[in-house]
Amino acid sequence: MGRTYFVEEGIGQYLSELSTAVKPYVTGLLIGQCSPQRDYVIRAVRTPPKDQHKEQNIPPKLASLDEEWITTHASQVSRMLPGGLLVLGVFMIATPELSKDGQNALRKLIFSVEKSLTKRRLWKPAEEEVSDRAALQICSATKKVVCRTYDVQDPKSSAKPADWKYQSALSASWLALGCTVNVNIHIPLLATSPNHDLEKNTKNGLNRWSKQIEDSVFLINGQVKDDDTELLEGQKKSRGNTQSNTQFSDVKVLTQLCQGSSHRSTATVQVCSGSINLRGAVKCRAYIHNNKPRVKEAIQALKRDIINTLSDRCEILFEDLILNEGPQKKSLEREYHVLPQRLFVPVAGSSVMLSDYKFGDEATGEIQERFVEMLDQAVQAEDIHIAEGISTVDICPVPDKLEDTQQTQLTKATLLLKLQQNMGVVVAAAVAVFASIFSFNYFSD
């Protein structure tokens, strides 16, 4: 038996409008949420044209699909999704002449998109997690809708039929969870790292930090709840208009101060050329469906938002540095950089808000243009909510030659560290909550 996709009613109208103007085909992304019982699609977003002047001269063959452009769009869109939302699949609207090749093209796109998104993640999917992704094909002439799924964990996966059902006010009363995470991450730059590879070192440091987030304790409205209990268990249900009664849970993240007695503490002494320090408070948010969601689902969604938002900001910052300074910067001098701030924008008819990142010098108009280009959504200036303060990246070099006194201090510190290691009293430091604001890059030819 195939999966069932419950789809926001407005998506049907959106796809219908696209089909009237399609020449000879149009592709796009499906955005929503997976759950063990069913999947939810709350947004469909067409692939933006790479060149406005050439849009009407697309070769009438699916072999001409620009796979790289479509996967790049998917990567950019994934940055704008809060916890709980992901790219659920791809769609294609094509003329009858191209329909016979549509599923092969969609299958190829699904695996390419998933591969691109997986490379950027600092977390691994759970074993029981849904790995089916949707391939939606619509004939522009007959309006016939065919939905199939592919298991992206299986490269040899064959198509399975799926139900596509429209529903009104699908996400109008989804549940929201939010937290603020204070971040103070110290990342050493190894002396052996070629050309001071800041981006690679930062990703390695964030990988270590993400494991602390995964192992943290999450208090939902001040309580620790069992994974398999319902998120709203013990809470009074909302009455009246569900669209105006969105349930919001305040979450506190407690990182572990020390390892359990079963873990042996170890320490490594490495020669470093400097360090990177990430500091700030970041706002994190996740949304979960209202069909008896489990605590485990909600916490997992929030964990991933915490990890993604810091990782995405750093990625955006390094992309910006490359654009402005070039990729071959070799001199390592002390530098301060401001990470982009996070902002949220509401979705009409939904309790869900989409996300983006903004550098301090970006104008509101640039943000509005980005939402139109990436998500095909017009945004009013007054609906853009800046969620955070300033977070920074401090890159600190170490002098090439240490003075004798410094060398002596380093030797003493090393001996003390080894002594502590042998006594088994090295205690792991904790990284707490972070919420920051970052920017989002445009497409470029």
Stockholm file with secondary structure:
# STOCKHOLM 1.0

chainA/1-445         MGRTYFVEEGIGQYLSELSTAVKPYVTGLLIGQCSPQRDYVIRAVRTPPKDQHKEQNIPPKLASLDEEWITTHASQVSRMLPGGLLVLGVFMIATPELSKDGQNALRKLIFSVEKSLTKRRLWKPAEEEVSDRAALQICSATKKVVCRTYDVQDPKSSAKPADWKYQSALSASWLALGCTVNVNIHIPLLATSPNHDLEKNTKNGLNRWSKQIEDSVFLINGQVKDDDTELLEGQKKSRGNTQSNTQFSDVKVLTQLCQGSSHRSTATVQVCSGSINLRGAVKCRAYIHNNKPRVKEAIQALKRDIINTLSDRCEILFEDLILNEGPQKKSLEREYHVLPQRLFVPVAGSSVMLSDYKFGDEATGEIQERFVEMLDQAVQAEDIHIAEGISTVDICPVPDKLEDTQQTQLTKATLLLKLQQNMGVVVAAAVAVFASIFSFNYFSD
#=GR chainA/1-445 SS CCCEEEEEHHHHHHHHHHHHHCSSEEEEEEEEEECSSCEEEEEEEECCCSCGGGGGGCCSSGGGCCHHHHHHHHHHHHHTCCBTCEEEEEEEEECHHHHTTHHHHHHHHHHHHHHHHHHHCSSCCCTTSCCEEEEEEEETTTCCEEEEEEETTCTTCCCEECEEEEETTTTTTCEEEEEEEEEEEEEEEETTSGGGCHHHHHHHHHHHHHHHHHTCEEEETTBCCCTTSBTTTTSCCCCSCGGGCCCEEEEEEECCSSCCTTSCCCCCCCCEEEEEEEEEEEEEEEEECSSSCBHHHHHHHHHHHHHHHHHHHHHHHHHHHHHHHCTTCCCCCCEEEECCEEEEEECTTSSCEEEEEECTTCCHHHHHHHHHHHHCCCCCGGGCEECCCCCEEEEEECCSSCCHHHHHHHHHHHHHHHHHHHHTCCCCCCCCCCCCCCCCCCCCC
#=GC SS_cons         CCCEEEEEHHHHHHHHHHHHHCSSEEEEEEEEEECSSCEEEEEEEECCCSCGGGGGGCCSSGGGCCHHHHHHHHHHHHHTCCBTCEEEEEEEEECHHHHTTHHHHHHHHHHHHHHHHHHHCSSCCCTTSCCEEEEEEEETTTCCEEEEEEETTCTTCCCEECEEEEETTTTTTCEEEEEEEEEEEEEEEETTSGGGCHHHHHHHHHHHHHHHHHTCEEEETTBCCCTTSBTTTTSCCCCSCGGGCCCEEEEEEECCSSCCTTSCCCCCCCCEEEEEEEEEEEEEEEEECSSSCBHHHHHHHHHHHHHHHHHHHHHHHHHHHHHHHCTTCCCCCCEEEECCEEEEEECTTSSCEEEEEECTTCCHHHHHHHHHHHHCCCCCGGGCEECCCCCEEEEEECCSSCCHHHHHHHHHHHHHHHHHHHHTCCCCCCCCCCCCCCCCCCCCC
//
